[in-house]
Amino acid sequence: MIPSASGRERLHAADYRFLAVCLALLAGTVWFSARYFHRAFPEASIDFRVTSAEARQIAGRFLAAQDLATEGYREASRFDFDNQAKTFLERELGLDRAGALMGSGVRLWSWSWRWFRPQEKEEFRVDVTPGGEIAGFSHQLPEEAARPSLPAAEARARAEEFLRARMERDPAQLEFVEGASHSRPARTDHVFTWKEREFEAAGADYRIEVTVLGSEVGGYREYLKPPETWVREYERLRSGNMAAQSVDSALMLVLVVGLLVTIVLRVRARDVRWRRAALVGIVGGALYFFASLNAYPLNEFDYPSTDSYGSFLARNLLDYLLGALASAGLLFVLTAGAEPLYREHFGRFVSLGHLFSPRGLQTRSFLKGAVLGLALTGIFVAYQTAFYLVAGRFGA
């Protein structure tokens, strides 16, 4: 169906009532989501005092103070966080307490910057909090790289001096947990771990770890260590989630088989409009491909420096292309199977082929559908907000 020759359709009283109800629902759900979204999702309340570019400058100054130069290195960045720590705090403390702790006592979020050279082991990484503080640092060296080796006691003293001078943490205020030494071909590395004495969060420890590569500090990190019993229980819960996902995938497969049967029946009836289905598939595949290209800088952060950069780039482009083809194929099949049924059962509405034409955009059904879509978007966001607020009361 397409509009009349005049191109426009008049709205009736029932249409105005429908639009008014949709707009009222949209306004109400937007108000609810804006009011309670930060309580339902603590990460939405992160106080960004520095941007990614400012975090890079802070990271660069930190490395320079360590006499580490990044000239000639490629760089990549992303916004990162400890998912296990976030899950533990939200489940055990509730959203309000977890949000307050993640914004102060636990450095959960960070701008992570990485400097590397293709096919070289040596690289640098610095994690900067949204507040502009150093939350982590790593200098990776090849196993065979030579450095003067220190006895464990001297290496620990150097790590403690790093804590005082560079991280502004007094080792006397921390409780020493353990130290470990690792022999390399031309040096000995040491890892020392402390925990905060006054930290309390449902039995978890907040730990500080310093790595000494031979005689120089090569790593620092802060992390939340949940109790082992909680980790095992959560792993069992995730196993149940994966089993539920498998059942969901099996049911989806049944729907796909039904769709293919529908296509076969419609092909026999010569009722499948292949060109229209192909156009939808091509547009969807192209959008998928360009969206994947847009995300490449994030993928570059995980580039394994032992591989050639060319092979890494080619592998990603191939993955994007295959993903685009799969997306295009899925949309092609969906359109080929569903479009004939839509025409058969909803013939009074604008057909898919005319929906985005100039005349189709002027129909009542398009206007009502667009406004309904906006209202449903508001309802969905409000539903998710309410779901997590209620679920949080029961420890979810």
Secondary structure, 3 states (H helix, E strand, C coil): CCCCCCCCCCCCHHHHHHHHHHHHHHHHHHHHHHHHHHHHCHHHHCCCCCCHHHHHHHHHHHHHHCCCCCCCCEEEEEEEECHHHHHHHHHHHCHHHHHHHHCCCCCCEEEEEEEECCCCCCEEEEEECCCCCEEEEEEECCCCCCCCCCCHHHHHHHHHHHHHHCCCCCHHHEEEEEEEEEEECCEEEEEEEEEECCCCECCEEEEEEEEEECCEEEEEEEEEECCHHHHHHHHHHHHHHHHHHHHHHHHHHHHHHHHHHHHHHHHHCCCCCHHHHHHHHHHHHHHHHHHHHHCHHHHHCCCCCCCCHHHHHHHHHHHHHHHHHHHHHHHHHHHHHHHHHHHHHCCCCCCHHHCCCCCHHHCHHHHHHHHHHHHHHHHHHHHHHHHHHHHHHCCC
